[in-house]
Amino acid sequence: MANGTGGSKDPILVVGGGIGGLAAALRLSRSGHDVVVLEKAAQFVEIGAGLQLAPNATRVLTSLGLMDKIREVGVFPNRLRLKTALTDENLSYLDLGEGFIQRYGAPYVVMHRNDLLTILLQGCQEQPSIELLPGKEIREVENQPDGVIAVCADGTSYRGKALIGADGLWSTVRKKFSDDAPVNSGYVSYRGTVPTDRATAHAPLDEVVAWIGPNLHYVQYPLRSGNLYNQVAVFKSDQYLKGMEDWGNSEELEEKLSVTCEHIRTAMPLLGRDHRWPMYDREPIDKWTIGNITLLGDAAHPMLQYLAQGACQAIEDAEAIGMAFDREPKNVTEALAMYERARTIRTARVQRNARLWGDMWHIDGAGRLMRDELFKTRDPDDHSHIEWLYGKRDLLEVRP
Ligand SMILES: Cc1cc2nc3c(=O)[nH]c(=O)nc-3n(C[C@H](O)[C@H](O)[C@H](O)COP(=O)(O)OP(=O)(O)OC[C@H]3O[C@@H](n4cnc5c(N)ncnc54)[C@H](O)[C@@H]3O)c2cc1C
């Protein structure tokens, strides 16, 4: 098994050029490492629509020097609001204004996910120490006595002093650590954008709003300096439970959301329907590093999107792995072990809370009435439920 190799001039190999992989490449290059990013797709691109970035991620993006570019295309909402999906009643909100920014040291941002990827990509392209290689599907990765090796589907192979598997939910690299499989939640998500002036019903343009209801929710917020409007519909599919192949199709979407309030029904005709995302996560694992090979982002800890933290945690990982290399410059194996010790505990808590948050959003019956009452009486200045997530912390500290 590989050991040490801290003094090696070999690059760090990053498998996967999504948000997590590119953020890690950029962070590691800032610490003086050469990095090679091996991406399966022919281009570095993100499909999908909006992305919410909480201050635990925007603090890292600020320290990477990307905030000016994010400011040009992102939106800085004033409030996160929860409403009921059936009756459009206000439940609670979180003020994201100056007090929030002071408290957490960075803003809450919403932006198009491809805008973030483009900013990360440009940041990487500006670094001579980062080599970006699209069209490279990794099939095998191995520790070697003097580092690591990655073998591609096209027969080429790459050597490095360390390898970071940032290859997403269906990770190939993860198979080295676990024989687990993604867990299908039975929920499906539709999302898309429209020009804001064409949106048939939108919430106040300085808010991110989630309408929550029994087995479904709907989210709206503006993107791209307010010119685009993002919409997401999520529902639990009965067709999935019945084992139907075409589960969660657009007819089922119409049927499930037909019970929602007028605002949602007016907004829905312009919701993107050409693609849908079945919602998966995995059980947390406590070991994702062997020798000089580790995982990052969805490959390590895929989560349901209800806390809007999957990309945020991948960005935290990028900072944490950079810090670990800074603290252990002479021993790659120990740097990765240090990264794993801190991140497995933190991200397991986020994964589990994402599920719980989904259960709370989608509950029905007496539970729903109790939840609504609790939210309605919540003090909007109460940060006790998010401090652990958004608050400043040493990302290598071993605590949840
Ligand atoms: C509906 C929805 C809404 C969401 N909303 C939010 C949100 O508001 N905020 C938030 O923080 N998160 C959100 N997320 C989660 C977020 O999108 C993901 O957590 C994040 O994109 C993960 O990034 P990643 O780089 O780890 O993985 P990915 O984005 O999956 O990137 C993996 C990359 O690896 C490449 N790859 C795969 N296999 C190989 C291989 N064998 N060899 C080489 N390359 C390979 C892929 O092509 C891809 O480019 C949401 C998710 C969903 C589904």
The ligand as an SDF file (V2000), in Angstrom:
LIG
                    3D

 53 58  0  0  0  0  0  0  0  0999 V2000
  -32.9240   18.2770   -7.5100 C   0  0  0  0  0  0  0  0  0  0  0  0
  -31.6440   18.5820   -6.8180 C   0  0  0  0  0  0  0  0  0  0  0  0
  -31.4680   19.8070   -6.2210 C   0  0  0  0  0  0  0  0  0  0  0  0
  -30.2930   20.0950   -5.5400 C   0  0  0  0  0  0  0  0  0  0  0  0
  -30.1430   21.3130   -4.9440 N   0  0  0  0  0  0  0  0  0  0  0  0
  -29.0070   21.5950   -4.2590 C   0  0  0  0  0  0  0  0  0  0  0  0
  -28.8280   22.8750   -3.6530 C   0  0  0  0  0  0  0  0  0  0  0  0
  -29.7000   23.7490   -3.7430 O   0  0  0  0  0  0  0  0  0  0  0  0
  -27.6800   23.1050   -2.9490 N   0  0  0  0  0  0  0  0  0  0  0  0
  -26.6950   22.1570   -2.8450 C   0  0  0  0  0  0  0  0  0  0  0  0
  -25.6760   22.4120   -2.1870 O   0  0  0  0  0  0  0  0  0  0  0  0
  -26.8460   20.9350   -3.4340 N   0  0  0  0  0  0  0  0  0  0  0  0
  -27.9540   20.6440   -4.1370 C   0  0  0  0  0  0  0  0  0  0  0  0
  -28.0960   19.4300   -4.7620 N   0  0  0  0  0  0  0  0  0  0  0  0
  -26.9970   18.4440   -4.6550 C   0  0  0  0  0  0  0  0  0  0  0  0
  -25.8560   18.7580   -5.6260 C   0  0  0  0  0  0  0  0  0  0  0  0
  -26.3540   18.9100   -6.9330 O   0  0  0  0  0  0  0  0  0  0  0  0
  -24.8240   17.6510   -5.6050 C   0  0  0  0  0  0  0  0  0  0  0  0
  -24.5560   17.2870   -4.2760 O   0  0  0  0  0  0  0  0  0  0  0  0
  -23.5120   18.1130   -6.2570 C   0  0  0  0  0  0  0  0  0  0  0  0
  -23.7330   18.5100   -7.5770 O   0  0  0  0  0  0  0  0  0  0  0  0
  -22.4770   16.9980   -6.1890 C   0  0  0  0  0  0  0  0  0  0  0  0
  -21.3080   17.4070   -6.8540 O   0  0  0  0  0  0  0  0  0  0  0  0
  -20.1460   16.3520   -7.1230 P   0  0  0  0  0  0  0  0  0  0  0  0
  -19.0800   17.1240   -7.8410 O   0  0  0  0  0  0  0  0  0  0  0  0
  -19.7900   15.6420   -5.8870 O   0  0  0  0  0  0  0  0  0  0  0  0
  -20.7920   15.2560   -8.0730 O   0  0  0  0  0  0  0  0  0  0  0  0
  -21.3590   15.3760   -9.5480 P   0  0  0  0  0  0  0  0  0  0  0  0
  -21.9360   16.7150   -9.7970 O   0  0  0  0  0  0  0  0  0  0  0  0
  -22.2380   14.1980   -9.7660 O   0  0  0  0  0  0  0  0  0  0  0  0
  -20.0630   15.2570  -10.4780 O   0  0  0  0  0  0  0  0  0  0  0  0
  -19.4410   14.0120  -10.7030 C   0  0  0  0  0  0  0  0  0  0  0  0
  -18.6190   14.1230  -11.9830 C   0  0  0  0  0  0  0  0  0  0  0  0
  -17.8820   12.9160  -12.1440 O   0  0  0  0  0  0  0  0  0  0  0  0
  -17.9640   12.5030  -13.4860 C   0  0  0  0  0  0  0  0  0  0  0  0
  -17.7480   11.0420  -13.4910 N   0  0  0  0  0  0  0  0  0  0  0  0
  -18.5930   10.0700  -13.0860 C   0  0  0  0  0  0  0  0  0  0  0  0
  -18.0320    8.8600  -13.1970 N   0  0  0  0  0  0  0  0  0  0  0  0
  -16.7820    9.0730  -13.6940 C   0  0  0  0  0  0  0  0  0  0  0  0
  -15.6970    8.2090  -14.0270 C   0  0  0  0  0  0  0  0  0  0  0  0
  -15.7810    6.8640  -13.8930 N   0  0  0  0  0  0  0  0  0  0  0  0
  -14.5510    8.7530  -14.5260 N   0  0  0  0  0  0  0  0  0  0  0  0
  -14.4320   10.1030  -14.6780 C   0  0  0  0  0  0  0  0  0  0  0  0
  -15.4380   10.9660  -14.3670 N   0  0  0  0  0  0  0  0  0  0  0  0
  -16.5900   10.4550  -13.8840 C   0  0  0  0  0  0  0  0  0  0  0  0
  -19.3510   12.9230  -13.9240 C   0  0  0  0  0  0  0  0  0  0  0  0
  -19.4560   13.0050  -15.3280 O   0  0  0  0  0  0  0  0  0  0  0  0
  -19.4830   14.2790  -13.2200 C   0  0  0  0  0  0  0  0  0  0  0  0
  -18.9830   15.3310  -14.0120 O   0  0  0  0  0  0  0  0  0  0  0  0
  -29.2600   19.1210   -5.4550 C   0  0  0  0  0  0  0  0  0  0  0  0
  -29.4360   17.8830   -6.0780 C   0  0  0  0  0  0  0  0  0  0  0  0
  -30.6070   17.6220   -6.7500 C   0  0  0  0  0  0  0  0  0  0  0  0
  -30.7460   16.2790   -7.4110 C   0  0  0  0  0  0  0  0  0  0  0  0
  1  2  1  0
  2  3  1  0
  2 52  2  0
  3  4  2  0
  4  5  1  0
  4 50  1  0
  5  6  2  0
  6  7  1  0
  6 13  1  0
  7  8  2  0
  7  9  1  0
  9 10  1  0
 10 11  2  0
 10 12  1  0
 12 13  2  0
 13 14  1  0
 14 15  1  0
 14 50  1  0
 15 16  1  0
 16 17  1  0
 16 18  1  0
 18 19  1  0
 18 20  1  0
 20 21  1  0
 20 22  1  0
 22 23  1  0
 23 24  1  0
 24 25  2  0
 24 26  1  0
 24 27  1  0
 27 28  1  0
 28 29  2  0
 28 30  1  0
 28 31  1  0
 31 32  1  0
 32 33  1  0
 33 34  1  0
 33 48  1  0
 34 35  1  0
 35 36  1  0
 35 46  1  0
 36 37  1  0
 36 45  1  0
 37 38  2  0
 38 39  1  0
 39 40  1  0
 39 45  2  0
 40 41  1  0
 40 42  2  0
 42 43  1  0
 43 44  2  0
 44 45  1  0
 46 47  1  0
 46 48  1  0
 48 49  1  0
 50 51  2  0
 51 52  1  0
 52 53  1  0
M  END
$$$$
